[in-house]
């Protein structure tokens, strides 16, 4: 089964980390890039 590198926000770490996504199921905490994850979960830098 093929897997893809995705990013998930970890509130306890206040950061986005990479994980292996296998393409089935999931939720909204699943981002293609680190920057997408960071912007959505932590806001854009001012």
Number of C-alpha atoms within 10 A of each C-alpha: 4 7 11 12 12 19 23 22 20 12 10 6 8 11 15 23 14 16 13 11 15 13 10 7 6 9 8 6 14 17 19 13 14 16 13 17 21 20 11 12 17 14 10 10 6 3
